[in-house]
Amino acid sequence: MVGLNDRGVLKVGYNADINIIDYENLKLHGPQVVFDLPSGGRRLTQKADGYFASIVNGIPVYRDGKATGALPGQLVRGQKSQPNP
């Protein structure tokens, strides 16, 4: 629908975000307000235990709940529309 045809399949050449979860130890913590957006804007964050790893495009970005420092993701935009002749 929006032209993201390299999603939805774990396959070489496709983009994927993968979470590896230990369901027996999954625990959600209460939400917290943080003010880290431009001009002091606020947002909610919520931590959880039980996530073994989060992987973005084949690169681990979280391991055992801690950020690895890797930032392989990028802004996702839909397909650019072509002007009508």
Secondary structure as GFF3:
##gff-version 3
##sequence-region A 1 85
A	DSSP	beta_strand	17	21	.	.	.	ID=ss1
A	DSSP	three_ten_helix	23	25	.	.	.	ID=ss2
A	DSSP	beta_strand	27	28	.	.	.	ID=ss3
A	DSSP	beta_strand	32	34	.	.	.	ID=ss4
A	DSSP	three_ten_helix	38	40	.	.	.	ID=ss5
A	DSSP	beta_strand	43	45	.	.	.	ID=ss6
A	DSSP	beta_strand	48	49	.	.	.	ID=ss7
A	DSSP	beta_strand	51	56	.	.	.	ID=ss8
A	DSSP	beta_strand	59	63	.	.	.	ID=ss9
A	DSSP	beta_strand	66	67	.	.	.	ID=ss10
###
